Amino acid sequence: MTTCPCGTDRTSPNAEEIRQYTKMSMFLLLFGVSAVPSSLEFKCKKCGQIFDRLNADELKNFKY
């Protein structure tokens, strides 16, 4: 599993998930419809570095 320089990984409480959505997904979210993000980045709260990214294909198997 990928970690940042200070040792934070995806499961750490210091990891922040940054979800990015397509325009259509954002439109659906306005109406309360669940939407799958187009990409997901993991950012360390300690050092501020983005240490891992998941694209649309990888998100199909990812559990939120």
C-alpha positions as CSV (number, residue, x, y, z in Angstrom):
1,M,0.0,0.0,0.0
2,T,1.3,3.5,-0.9
3,T,2.2,5.8,2.0
4,C,3.3,9.5,2.2
5,P,6.8,10.4,3.5
6,C,5.5,10.7,7.1
7,G,4.0,7.2,7.0
8,T,0.3,7.9,6.4
9,D,-1.6,5.3,4.4
10,R,-5.2,5.1,3.1
11,T,-6.6,3.6,6.3
12,S,-4.9,6.1,8.6
13,P,-7.1,8.7,10.4
14,N,-4.7,11.3,9.0
15,A,-5.7,10.4,5.4
16,E,-8.2,12.7,3.7
17,E,-10.2,11.4,0.7
18,I,-10.6,14.0,-2.1
19,R,-13.3,12.9,-4.5
20,Q,-13.7,14.4,-8.0
21,Y,-16.9,14.1,-9.9
22,T,-18.0,14.6,-13.5
23,K,-20.4,17.4,-14.4
24,M,-23.2,14.9,-14.8
25,S,-22.5,13.3,-11.4
26,M,-22.5,16.8,-9.8
27,F,-25.9,17.4,-11.3
28,L,-27.2,14.1,-9.9
29,L,-25.8,14.9,-6.5
30,L,-27.9,18.1,-6.5
31,F,-31.0,15.9,-6.6
32,G,-29.9,13.5,-3.9
33,V,-28.9,10.7,-6.3
34,S,-25.8,8.8,-5.3
35,A,-22.9,9.1,-7.8
36,V,-19.6,7.3,-8.2
37,P,-16.6,9.7,-8.3
38,S,-14.5,9.9,-11.4
39,S,-11.3,9.8,-9.4
40,L,-10.3,9.6,-5.7
41,E,-7.1,11.1,-4.2
42,F,-5.7,10.5,-0.8
43,K,-4.0,13.4,0.9
44,C,-2.1,13.4,4.2
45,K,-3.4,15.8,6.8
46,K,0.0,16.1,8.4
47,C,2.3,17.0,5.5
48,G,-0.4,17.9,2.9
49,Q,1.0,15.6,0.2
50,I,-1.2,13.6,-2.1
51,F,0.2,10.1,-1.9
52,D,-2.2,7.9,-3.8
53,R,-4.8,8.2,-6.6
54,L,-7.5,5.9,-7.9
55,N,-8.9,6.4,-11.4
56,A,-12.4,5.3,-12.7
57,D,-11.3,1.8,-13.5
58,E,-9.7,1.3,-10.0
59,L,-12.8,2.8,-8.3
60,K,-15.0,-0.1,-9.6
61,N,-13.3,-2.4,-7.0
62,F,-12.8,0.1,-4.2
63,K,-15.0,-0.1,-1.1
64,Y,-15.9,3.3,0.4
